[in-house]
Amino acid sequence: MIYLGIDTSNSPLALALIEDGKVLIEETSNLKINHSLTAMPAIEEMMKKAKVAPADLTHIAVAEGPGSYTGVRIGLTIAKTLAWSLKIPLHPVSSLKVLAANGQGFEGLVCPLMDARRGTAFIGLYEGSSLIPVIGDQHSDVKEFLLKVKEFNRPVLFTGMDVSLHEALISEVLGETAHFSGMQNRLPRASNLILLAQESPKSNVHHAVPEYRRITEAEANYNKAQEGQPL
């Protein structure tokens, strides 16, 4: 079995190929280049390096969000197109869970975080030993979420490239229970995505949709207009 893993849900581009439990190739970049221009060529080049043809693929794993609206859509569109055209299973996985896997084995809780501006983030809380969700993935005010985390009174490892933006607040709220992953462990890894996909059920290609965890700004403004609220 050969799995292709694709994560374009935020600025980093993470790709991997795993064959029968062996990582053939894994590539991660954080150059903030438009995924719509680079993701598919990068996949083609990676498969060429690994000498894997599209017909050799048996499964597609993709990060389904939350994250960048555009990034999530690009990755899911590529993954769905490949899975449909090759007639192979598609396995969507939470983008936050992929990040949380960087801290798997931590003796405590793992909190993956993606900044969503204006003091908010896409954020979740997982058991470090098993990656079982403790608080489900959501879009939340960061301080409000941290106050919920504080109630557990357990060590918490924070991971994600945007953690540094909220590090002062995290330390202020959680004190000594807050721990921070090293910079090398803050980017998503497509090999982790594939390993998680192997434990998750396949999805109907036509029913797989992005998990945004919040409505778009346009939708929010439309709802306000419908309710007669100022935009």
Phi, psi and chi 1 to 4 in degrees:
 res  aa     phi    psi   chi1   chi2   chi3   chi4
   1 MET       -  137.5  -67.1 -170.3  -63.2      -
   2 ILE  -124.8  119.6  -58.3 -179.5      -      -
   3 TYR  -100.6  135.1  -81.1   75.4      -      -
   4 LEU  -105.6  127.3  167.3   63.8      -      -
   5 GLY  -110.6  134.4      -      -      -      -
   6 ILE  -133.1  122.6  -54.8  167.3      -      -
   7 ASP  -131.9  108.8 -172.5  -13.8      -      -
   8 THR  -122.0   22.9   62.7      -      -      -
   9 SER   -73.3  -12.6   57.4      -      -      -
  10 ASN  -143.8 -164.1 -146.9  -30.5      -      -
  11 SER   -56.7  -42.4  -64.6      -      -      -
  12 PRO   -66.3  151.1  -20.8   33.3      -      -
  13 LEU  -112.5  119.0  171.4   62.6      -      -
  14 ALA  -123.0  125.1      -      -      -      -
  15 LEU  -135.6  149.4  -54.1  170.0      -      -
  16 ALA  -158.9  156.1      -      -      -      -
  17 LEU  -125.9  127.7  -72.9  165.7      -      -
  18 ILE  -125.4  128.0  -70.3 -177.0      -      -
  19 GLU  -117.0  116.8 -179.8  178.0   15.1      -
  20 ASP    48.2   47.2  -62.6  -30.6      -      -
  21 GLY    84.0    0.5      -      -      -      -
  22 LYS  -110.8  128.3  175.7 -175.4  176.9 -178.1
  23 VAL   -74.6  113.2  177.6      -      -      -
  24 LEU   -78.3  -43.9  -63.7  179.3      -      -
  25 ILE  -161.5  144.2 -172.9  168.4      -      -
  26 GLU  -142.9  132.8 -179.7  169.7   19.7      -
  27 GLU  -133.9  133.4  -63.0 -177.9  -12.3      -
  28 THR  -135.5  130.4  -54.7      -      -      -
  29 SER  -132.7  152.7   62.5      -      -      -
  30 ASN  -134.1   50.1 -170.7   28.7      -      -
  31 LEU   -96.1    2.4  -59.0  177.3      -      -
  32 LYS    55.5   42.4  -56.9 -173.5 -172.7  -56.6
  33 ILE   -96.4  143.6  -60.3  173.3      -      -
  34 ASN   -55.8  117.3 -168.3  -32.0      -      -
  35 HIS   -63.6  -28.0  -67.4  -39.9      -      -
  36 SER   -64.4  -24.4   65.4      -      -      -
  37 LEU   -95.7  -26.3  -59.8  176.1      -      -
  38 THR  -112.6  -24.4   59.3      -      -      -
  39 ALA   -62.8  -52.1      -      -      -      -
  40 MET   -66.2  -44.3 -162.4   60.4 -139.1      -
  41 PRO   -59.9  -36.0  -26.5   35.6      -      -
  42 ALA   -66.6  -38.4      -      -      -      -
  43 ILE   -64.5  -45.3  -68.1  169.5      -      -
  44 GLU   -61.4  -43.4  -68.2  173.1  -13.2      -
  45 GLU   -66.5  -41.1 -178.6   63.8   21.8      -
  46 MET   -63.3  -43.3 -178.3 -176.6   70.2      -
  47 MET   -65.8  -34.9  -67.7  179.3   63.6      -
  48 LYS   -64.2  -43.2 -177.9  178.6  177.7 -178.3
  49 LYS   -60.9  -40.3  -70.5  178.1 -175.4  175.9
  50 ALA   -83.9   -2.8      -      -      -      -
  51 LYS    58.3   42.4  -65.2 -179.7  172.5   58.3
  52 VAL  -113.3  123.6  172.0      -      -      -
  53 ALA   -89.6  155.1      -      -      -      -
  54 PRO   -51.6  -38.7  -28.9   36.0      -      -
  55 ALA   -66.4  -16.2      -      -      -      -
  56 ASP   -80.4  -20.4  -63.0  -31.6      -      -
  57 LEU   -68.4  140.9  -61.9  174.9      -      -
  58 THR  -117.5  -19.2   59.5      -      -      -
  59 HIS  -149.4  148.5  -61.1  -95.9      -      -
  60 ILE  -120.3  127.1  -54.2  -69.7      -      -
  61 ALA  -111.5  135.7      -      -      -      -
  62 VAL  -141.2  142.6   63.0      -      -      -
  63 ALA   -77.5  121.0      -      -      -      -
  64 GLU   -93.6    1.5   65.5 -179.6    0.9      -
  65 GLY   106.6  173.2      -      -      -      -
  66 PRO   -75.8  178.1   30.6  -36.0      -      -
  67 GLY   153.2 -148.6      -      -      -      -
  68 SER   -66.6  130.0  157.2      -      -      -
  69 TYR   -53.7  -50.7  -68.3  121.0      -      -
  70 THR   -65.9  -44.3  -56.9      -      -      -
  71 GLY   -60.2  -44.8      -      -      -      -
  72 VAL   -61.0  -43.9  171.4      -      -      -
  73 ARG   -63.6  -40.2  -73.9 -163.8  -63.5  -89.6
  74 ILE   -62.8  -50.5  -70.3  168.6      -      -
  75 GLY   -61.5  -44.0      -      -      -      -
  76 LEU   -68.8  -36.3 -160.4   56.5      -      -
  77 THR   -64.8  -45.1  -61.7      -      -      -
  78 ILE   -61.3  -46.7  -68.1  172.4      -      -
  79 ALA   -63.7  -43.3      -      -      -      -
  80 LYS   -66.0  -40.1  -70.7  175.9   66.9  171.8
  81 THR   -63.8  -44.2  -59.2      -      -      -
  82 LEU   -65.4  -46.0  -72.4  171.1      -      -
  83 ALA   -62.7  -41.4      -      -      -      -
  84 TRP   -68.7  -46.6  177.8   80.1      -      -
  85 SER   -69.0  -33.0   60.7      -      -      -
  86 LEU   -91.2   -9.2  -63.4  171.1      -      -
  87 LYS    58.8   49.8  -64.5  179.5  172.6   54.3
  88 ILE  -126.6  161.2   57.8  177.5      -      -
  89 PRO   -66.7  146.6  -20.8   32.6      -      -
  90 LEU  -113.0  132.1  174.3   69.5      -      -
  91 HIS  -123.8   96.6  -60.2  -95.7      -      -
  92 PRO   -77.4  141.0  -11.3   27.7      -      -
  93 VAL  -134.9  142.9  177.8      -      -      -
  94 SER   -55.7  130.5  159.3      -      -      -
  95 SER   -63.5  -33.4  -58.0      -      -      -
  96 LEU   -70.9  -36.2  -72.5  172.4      -      -
  97 LYS   -66.3  -34.9 -168.9  171.2 -173.6  178.4
  98 VAL   -60.3  -43.3  173.6      -      -      -
  99 LEU   -64.8  -42.2  -81.2  178.4      -      -
 100 ALA   -60.1  -29.7      -      -      -      -
 101 ALA   -62.5  -19.5      -      -      -      -
 102 ASN   -62.7  -25.5  -71.2  -16.5      -      -
 103 GLY  -108.0   13.8      -      -      -      -
 104 GLN   -60.6  133.2 -171.1  167.0   19.5      -
 105 GLY   102.2  -13.4      -      -      -      -
 106 PHE   -63.5  135.2  179.2   73.6      -      -
 107 GLU   -84.4   77.7  -65.2 -176.4    1.7      -
 108 GLY   163.2 -145.3      -      -      -      -
 109 LEU  -106.3  153.5  -55.9  171.3      -      -
 110 VAL  -120.8  130.6  178.8      -      -      -
 111 CYS  -121.0  101.6 -176.4      -      -      -
 112 PRO   -80.8  144.7   29.9  -32.6      -      -
 113 LEU  -143.2  135.3  178.5  153.6      -      -
 114 MET  -126.8  124.8  -63.9 -179.3 -172.0      -
 115 ASP   -64.5  138.8 -175.6   64.3      -      -
 116 ALA  -125.0   17.5      -      -      -      -
 117 ARG    70.8  163.1  -61.7 -175.0  -63.7  179.1
 118 ARG    54.6   38.7  -59.8  175.8 -176.7  173.5
 119 GLY    77.1   12.4      -      -      -      -
 120 THR  -116.7  167.4   69.0      -      -      -
 121 ALA  -155.8  157.0      -      -      -      -
 122 PHE   -85.0  124.8  -62.4  111.9      -      -
 123 ILE  -153.2  151.2 -165.7  166.1      -      -
 124 GLY  -151.6  174.9      -      -      -      -
 125 LEU  -138.7  128.4 -168.2   66.4      -      -
 126 TYR  -129.9  152.9  -66.8   79.8      -      -
 127 GLU   -70.0  130.0  -77.3  -73.1   -7.3      -
 128 GLY   -66.5  -31.0      -      -      -      -
 129 SER   -76.0  -31.2   57.9      -      -      -
 130 SER  -128.3  -11.8   61.4      -      -      -
 131 LEU    61.9   25.0  -64.8 -175.1      -      -
 132 ILE   -74.9  132.4  -67.2  173.8      -      -
 133 PRO   -63.6  134.5  -20.4   32.5      -      -
 134 VAL  -101.7  -44.3  176.5      -      -      -
 135 ILE  -125.7  127.2  -60.0  178.2      -      -
 136 GLY   -63.9  154.9      -      -      -      -
 137 ASP   -55.3  138.9  -64.7   -7.5      -      -
 138 GLN  -162.2  167.7   58.0 -170.1  -93.5      -
 139 HIS  -101.3  121.7  173.1 -114.6      -      -
 140 SER  -147.0  153.6  173.1      -      -      -
 141 ASP   -61.1  129.7  176.6   87.6      -      -
 142 VAL   -62.9  -45.8  175.2      -      -      -
 143 LYS   -64.1  -41.4 -172.5  168.3 -174.5  178.3
 144 GLU   -60.8  -41.0  -71.7 -179.3    4.5      -
 145 PHE   -66.4  -42.2 -169.6   89.0      -      -
 146 LEU   -62.4  -35.1  -67.7  174.0      -      -
 147 LEU   -65.5  -33.5  -70.0  173.0      -      -
 148 LYS   -68.1  -41.6  -65.8  177.5 -174.7  177.2
 149 VAL   -63.6  -37.6  173.2      -      -      -
 150 LYS   -58.8  -32.0 -173.9  176.0 -178.6  179.2
 151 GLU   -63.8  -22.8  -64.9  176.4    0.9      -
 152 PHE   -74.4  -23.9  -70.2   95.0      -      -
 153 ASN    51.4   49.0 -166.5   29.9      -      -
 154 ARG  -132.2  157.6  -65.6  176.2   61.3 -171.5
 155 PRO   -60.5  139.7  -20.7   32.1      -      -
 156 VAL  -131.5  127.0 -175.1      -      -      -
 157 LEU   -99.5  123.6  177.7   68.0      -      -
 158 PHE   -99.1  134.4  -72.2   83.9      -      -
 159 THR  -140.9  157.1 -173.1      -      -      -
 160 GLY   125.8  145.5      -      -      -      -
 161 MET   -66.2  -17.6   64.8  176.2 -167.5      -
 162 ASP   -94.7    2.4  -64.2  -30.1      -      -
 163 VAL   -56.9  -37.2  164.1      -      -      -
 164 SER   -60.1  -27.7   57.2      -      -      -
 165 LEU   -67.6  -24.0  -60.2  175.4      -      -
 166 HIS  -119.6   10.0  -58.3  -83.7      -      -
 167 GLU   -60.6  -40.9 -169.6  165.8  -22.3      -
 168 ALA   -63.0  -43.8      -      -      -      -
 169 LEU   -66.0  -41.9  177.1   60.3      -      -
 170 ILE   -59.4  -46.7  -67.7  168.4      -      -
 171 SER   -64.7  -37.7  -63.2      -      -      -
 172 GLU   -63.7  -42.3  176.2 -172.2  -28.6      -
 173 VAL   -80.7  -41.9  174.7      -      -      -
 174 LEU  -102.0  -15.2  -63.0 -178.9      -      -
 175 GLY    59.6 -131.9      -      -      -      -
 176 GLU   -72.9  -12.3  -65.6 -178.6   -5.3      -
 177 THR   -78.7  -11.7   61.6      -      -      -
 178 ALA   -85.7  131.8      -      -      -      -
 179 HIS  -129.4  152.5  -58.4  -95.5      -      -
 180 PHE  -127.5  131.0  -58.9   94.8      -      -
 181 SER   -67.3  153.8   61.1      -      -      -
 182 GLY   -65.4  157.6      -      -      -      -
 183 MET   -56.3  -33.0  -68.9  -57.6  -60.5      -
 184 GLN   -70.9  -12.7   74.8  -81.5   12.0      -
 185 ASN  -112.8   24.6  -67.6  -38.3      -      -
 186 ARG  -107.5   -5.4  -66.1 -171.3 -178.3 -174.7
 187 LEU   -97.5  149.5  -66.1  174.8      -      -
 188 PRO   -66.6  146.5   26.1  -35.1      -      -
 189 ARG  -118.9  124.4  -65.2 -168.0   59.2 -173.8
 190 ALA   -68.5  -23.3      -      -      -      -
 191 SER   -67.1  -38.6   56.2      -      -      -
 192 ASN   -64.4  -39.9  -76.8  -24.7      -      -
 193 LEU   -56.4  -46.1  164.2   62.2      -      -
 194 ILE   -65.8  -42.7  -68.4  172.4      -      -
 195 LEU   -61.5  -39.3  -66.7  175.1      -      -
 196 LEU   -68.6  -37.3  -67.7  170.5      -      -
 197 ALA   -63.4  -34.4      -      -      -      -
 198 GLN   -65.4  -20.5  -68.9  173.4  -16.0      -
 199 GLU   -99.2   -1.0  -58.8  170.0   -3.3      -
 200 SER  -111.3  154.1   67.0      -      -      -
 201 PRO   -71.3  154.1   26.2  -34.3      -      -
 202 LYS   -73.8  157.8   65.1 -179.9 -179.2 -179.2
 203 SER  -113.3  149.6  172.7      -      -      -
 204 ASN   -65.1  123.4 -177.7  -60.3      -      -
 205 VAL   -53.1  -42.5  171.8      -      -      -
 206 HIS   -76.7  -16.6  -59.9  -64.8      -      -
 207 HIS   -99.5  -10.8  -65.2  166.7      -      -
 208 ALA   -69.0  125.1      -      -      -      -
 209 VAL  -131.9  156.6  -64.9      -      -      -
 210 PRO   -62.5  144.9  -21.4   33.1      -      -
 211 GLU  -103.5   86.7  -68.7  -67.7  -17.0      -
 212 TYR   -74.5  -33.2  -66.4  127.9      -      -
 213 ARG    69.5    3.6  -60.0  -62.5  175.5 -175.5
 214 ARG  -162.1  158.6   72.3  170.7  177.0 -177.7
 215 ILE   -80.4  159.6   61.8  175.3      -      -
 216 THR   -72.6  162.5   64.5      -      -      -
 217 GLU   -61.0  -37.5 -175.0  175.3   -4.1      -
 218 ALA   -62.4  -41.8      -      -      -      -
 219 GLU   -65.3  -41.3  -70.6  174.7  -60.4      -
 220 ALA   -61.9  -43.7      -      -      -      -
 221 ASN   -66.0  -37.3  -71.5  -22.8      -      -
 222 TYR   -63.9  -43.6  174.6   79.8      -      -
 223 ASN   -63.0  -40.1  -69.1  -20.8      -      -
 224 LYS   -63.2  -41.4  -72.9 -179.8 -179.3  179.8
 225 ALA   -63.2  -40.0      -      -      -      -
 226 GLN   -65.0  -31.7  -67.0  -63.3  104.2      -
 227 GLU   -91.9    1.9  -63.1  168.7    1.4      -
 228 GLY    74.4   19.0      -      -      -      -
 229 GLN   -87.5  151.9  -60.9  179.5   27.1      -
 230 PRO   -67.9  143.7   22.9  -32.8      -      -
 231 LEU   -81.8      -  -61.0 -179.3      -      -
